[in-house]
Amino acid sequence: MKFCVVGAGAWGTAFAVHLARLGRPVVLVPRRPEQAAALHTTRENKDYLAGIALPAELGITADLAAALEHATVVLLACPSQALRETAARVQAARGAATGLKLVMSLAKGLEVGSHLRPTQVIAAVQSDVPVSALTGPTNAAEVARGLPAAMVLGAAPGTEALLAEIQTAISGPTLRVYTSDDLAGVEYGGCLKNIYAIAAGCAAGLGLGDNANAALLTRALAEMVRVGSALGARPETFYGLSGFGDLVATCHGEWSRNREFGQRIGEGQSAAALIAHRKTVVEGYRTTESFHGLCVERKIDAPILRETHAILFEGKAPALALNTLMTRGLKRE
């Protein structure tokens, strides 16, 4: 089984390093030829994963067609808003390659406008190969360093045999992978947690304390279950790695881009200004916009999500958003 990782940001690079450590044939495909040349020469991704040595066994090339020629599994490791274009490039570069068995999304965000999940975006571009999503509480640097982690690999029913084969291939002593046939739930959990991580960051920036943080995470999980169930996912999925697990990691981890982004907003900085000057992507920003539109369209009640959207896109002060949440009508848990 041969792997092709398209996208050499922190997570794409980290997962390629993990696969190479397991002894799997893997090629990492940066978007830019100059980036590929730099990674090949220095054996380090200084821009996105500094301090991690790239194994000699890890292939690196900007030639997507060559990387895809013998690939069994393609992993798309790009921001969610670039996923459609990336999937289209893969489709165009596949040529006569016939060994491809699965396309795997590593993205965690809904497409703005269409509100589609990552695997739905991929399937809209290339419908002849099964799609899946790999998600869970994983900091890229920790995975690259070989610290223990667990993830979930989701795909639609009917792909169990293929999923089991890939589960075995990508699991190892430092990364345990579970499988799920609730693809919608797996993806929605990975998307929603970024929104609540921004909210948790705002709370930290306001200096609200541990009690507020615990209450926020508890109600965020309840909201994830409510929103996800209304969109067709199974409630129990959100209590697993792609829901609760990723929520805890992203809301607490100091490495979390979404949490750090929210914290700066809580401290008084502008969301638009922060986004304009970032090199790395904050997935929760555009995902908040997309999920808010989806909830309005489907008439789904999501107060925390709604207030986070008001902070990011309507200029509402985080302290005022907190007051709105705290003074809502009282109810049973």
C-alpha positions in Angstrom: 0.0 0.0 0.0 1.5 3.3 -1.1 0.6 6.7 0.1 0.6 10.2 -1.4 0.1 13.2 0.9 -0.9 16.3 -1.0 -0.1 19.4 1.0 3.0 20.1 3.1 1.7 22.2 5.9 2.2 21.2 9.5 -0.4 18.3 9.5 0.4 16.9 6.1 4.1 16.9 6.8 3.5 15.3 10.3 1.4 12.5 8.9 3.8 11.8 6.1 6.6 11.6 8.7 4.4 9.1 10.7 3.8 6.9 7.7 7.5 6.9 6.8 8.3 5.9 10.4 6.0 2.9 10.0 7.9 1.9 6.9 5.1 2.7 4.5 6.0 4.0 1.0 4.9 7.6 1.1 5.4 10.7 -1.0 4.8 14.3 0.2 3.7 16.7 -2.4 4.1 20.4 -1.6 2.1 22.8 -3.8 5.2 24.9 -4.8 8.3 23.5 -6.5 10.5 25.8 -4.5 9.0 24.4 -1.2 9.6 20.9 -2.4 13.2 21.7 -3.3 13.8 23.3 0.2 12.3 20.3 2.0 14.3 17.9 -0.1 17.6 19.8 0.6 17.2 20.6 4.2 15.1 17.6 5.3 13.1 20.0 7.5 9.8 21.9 7.0 11.1 25.1 8.7 8.0 27.1 7.8 5.4 24.8 9.3 7.0 22.1 11.4 10.4 23.4 12.5 12.7 21.1 14.4 11.3 17.8 13.0 13.8 15.9 10.8 12.2 14.5 7.6 13.1 10.8 7.3 15.3 9.8 4.4 12.7 7.3 3.3 10.1 10.1 2.8 9.8 11.0 -0.8 9.3 14.7 -1.7 8.2 16.1 -5.0 6.1 18.8 -6.5 5.3 16.6 -9.5 1.8 15.5 -8.5 1.2 13.2 -11.5 4.4 11.3 -10.7 3.4 11.0 -7.0 0.0 9.7 -7.9 1.2 7.2 -10.5 1.5 4.3 -8.0 -0.5 5.6 -5.1 -3.0 3.4 -3.3 -4.3 6.1 -0.9 -4.2 9.9 -1.4 -4.4 12.1 1.6 -5.5 15.7 1.0 -3.9 17.8 3.7 -5.0 21.3 2.8 -7.3 24.0 4.3 -11.0 23.2 3.8 -11.6 26.3 1.6 -8.8 25.1 -0.8 -10.1 21.5 -0.9 -12.2 21.7 -4.0 -9.3 23.1 -6.0 -6.9 20.6 -4.6 -9.2 17.7 -5.3 -9.6 19.0 -8.9 -5.8 19.1 -9.3 -5.5 15.5 -8.1 -8.3 14.4 -10.5 -6.6 16.1 -13.4 -3.1 14.7 -12.5 -4.3 11.1 -12.1 -4.0 10.3 -15.7 -3.9 6.5 -16.3 -3.2 5.7 -12.7 -5.5 2.8 -11.8 -4.3 1.7 -8.4 -6.0 4.4 -6.3 -8.4 2.8 -3.8 -9.2 5.7 -1.5 -9.1 9.5 -1.1 -8.7 10.6 2.5 -9.5 14.1 3.8 -7.5 15.6 6.6 -9.4 18.9 6.5 -11.6 20.1 9.3 -14.1 22.7 8.0 -17.2 23.2 5.9 -17.0 24.8 2.5 -18.3 28.4 2.6 -21.4 28.9 0.4 -22.2 25.2 -0.2 -21.9 24.2 3.5 -20.5 20.8 2.2 -18.4 18.6 4.4 -14.8 17.9 3.1 -15.6 14.4 1.8 -18.7 15.8 0.0 -16.5 18.4 -1.7 -14.1 15.7 -2.8 -16.9 13.4 -4.1 -18.3 16.3 -6.1 -15.0 16.5 -8.0 -14.0 12.9 -8.2 -16.8 10.4 -7.8 -15.1 7.2 -9.0 -13.0 6.6 -5.8 -14.3 6.1 -2.2 -13.7 9.0 0.1 -13.0 9.0 3.9 -12.0 11.4 6.6 -9.3 11.0 9.2 -9.7 13.2 12.3 -9.3 13.4 16.0 -7.3 15.1 18.7 -3.9 15.4 17.1 -1.3 18.1 17.4 0.9 17.9 14.4 4.2 18.3 16.2 3.4 15.7 18.7 2.5 13.1 16.0 5.7 13.9 14.1 7.7 13.4 17.3 6.1 10.0 17.9 4.1 10.9 21.0 1.0 8.6 21.5 -2.3 9.7 19.9 -5.5 8.2 18.7 -7.7 9.1 15.7 -10.8 7.9 13.9 -11.1 7.1 10.2 -14.6 7.6 8.9 -16.2 6.4 5.7 -19.6 5.5 4.4 -21.1 2.1 5.0 -20.0 -0.5 2.5 -16.3 0.2 2.7 -15.6 -1.8 5.9 -13.1 -4.2 4.3 -11.1 -1.4 2.7 -11.2 0.7 5.8 -9.9 -2.2 7.9 -7.0 -2.7 5.5 -6.0 1.0 5.7 -6.6 1.2 9.5 -4.0 -1.5 9.8 -1.6 0.2 7.5 -1.7 3.6 9.2 -1.8 2.4 12.8 1.3 1.8 14.9 2.9 2.0 18.3 2.4 5.7 18.5 -0.9 6.2 16.7 -4.0 4.1 17.2 -6.7 4.5 14.6 -10.4 3.5 15.1 -13.0 3.3 12.3 -16.5 4.6 12.0 -19.3 4.4 9.4 -20.8 7.6 10.6 -18.9 9.8 8.1 -21.1 12.8 8.7 -20.7 12.7 12.5 -16.9 12.2 12.2 -16.6 15.2 10.0 -19.1 17.5 11.8 -17.3 16.9 15.1 -13.9 17.8 13.6 -15.4 21.0 12.1 -17.5 22.2 15.0 -14.8 21.8 17.7 -12.8 24.6 15.9 -15.7 27.0 16.5 -15.9 26.2 20.2 -12.1 26.5 20.5 -12.3 30.1 19.3 -15.0 30.7 22.0 -12.8 29.0 24.6 -9.9 31.3 23.5 -12.2 34.4 23.9 -13.0 33.2 27.4 -9.3 32.9 28.2 -8.6 36.3 26.8 -11.3 37.8 29.0 -9.8 36.0 32.0 -13.0 34.3 33.0 -11.4 31.4 34.9 -11.8 27.6 35.1 -15.4 27.5 36.1 -16.4 29.4 32.9 -14.1 27.2 30.8 -15.7 24.0 32.2 -19.2 25.3 31.7 -18.4 26.4 28.1 -16.9 23.0 27.1 -19.9 21.2 28.7 -22.5 23.2 26.9 -20.4 23.2 23.7 -20.5 19.4 23.6 -24.3 19.5 24.1 -24.5 21.9 21.2 -22.3 19.8 19.0 -24.6 16.8 19.6 -27.7 18.9 18.9 -26.4 20.5 15.7 -24.8 17.2 14.4 -28.0 15.2 15.1 -30.1 17.7 13.3 -27.8 17.4 10.3 -28.1 13.6 10.2 -25.2 12.4 12.3 -25.4 9.9 15.1 -25.3 11.5 18.6 -22.9 8.9 20.1 -20.2 9.9 17.5 -19.8 13.2 19.2 -18.7 11.5 22.5 -15.8 9.9 20.7 -12.4 11.1 19.4 -13.7 13.3 16.6 -16.1 15.1 18.9 -15.3 15.3 22.7 -11.7 14.2 22.2 -10.9 16.9 19.6 -13.0 19.5 21.5 -10.9 19.0 24.7 -7.6 19.0 22.9 -8.3 22.1 20.7 -9.9 24.1 23.5 -7.1 23.4 26.0 -4.0 23.0 23.8 -1.7 26.1 23.8 -0.7 25.0 20.3 -4.3 25.4 19.0 -4.5 28.1 16.3 -8.2 28.5 16.9 -7.9 28.9 20.6 -5.0 31.3 20.3 -7.0 33.3 17.7 -9.9 33.5 20.0 -7.7 34.5 23.0 -6.4 37.5 21.1 -9.9 38.6 20.2 -10.8 38.2 23.9 -7.9 40.5 24.7 -9.2 43.2 22.5 -7.8 42.6 19.0 -9.9 42.6 15.8 -10.8 39.3 14.1 -10.5 40.7 10.6 -7.1 42.2 11.3 -5.8 39.0 12.9 -6.9 37.0 9.9 -5.4 39.5 7.4 -1.9 39.1 8.9 -1.8 35.4 9.5 0.5 33.0 7.6 -1.3 29.8 8.9 -5.0 29.1 8.5 -7.5 29.3 11.3 -10.1 26.8 10.1 -12.7 27.8 12.7 -13.0 31.3 11.3 -14.7 30.5 7.9 -16.3 27.3 9.4 -18.1 29.5 11.9 -19.5 31.5 8.9 -20.6 28.4 7.1 -22.1 26.6 10.1 -24.0 29.7 11.1 -25.5 29.9 7.6 -26.4 26.3 7.8 -28.0 26.6 11.2 -30.1 29.6 10.1 -31.1 27.7 7.0 -32.1 24.6 8.9 -33.5 26.5 11.9 -31.1 24.8 14.3 -30.7 26.5 17.7 -26.9 26.9 18.5 -26.4 29.8 20.9 -22.7 29.5 21.4 -22.1 29.2 17.7 -24.4 32.1 17.0 -22.5 34.4 19.5 -19.2 33.3 18.2 -20.4 34.3 14.7 -21.5 37.7 16.1 -18.0 38.3 17.5 -16.2 37.3 14.4 -18.4 38.8 11.7 -20.7 41.3 13.3 -18.2 43.1 15.5 -19.9 42.1 18.8 -17.7 42.5 21.9 -16.8 39.2 23.5 -18.0 40.4 26.9 -21.4 41.4 25.5 -21.6 38.0 23.8 -20.9 36.3 27.1 -23.7 38.4 28.8 -26.1 37.3 26.1 -25.4 33.7 26.8 -25.5 34.0 30.5 -28.9 35.9 30.5 -30.8 33.5 28.2 -33.9 32.0 29.5 -33.3 29.4 32.3 -34.1 25.7 31.5 -33.4 22.1 32.5 -30.1 20.6 31.6 
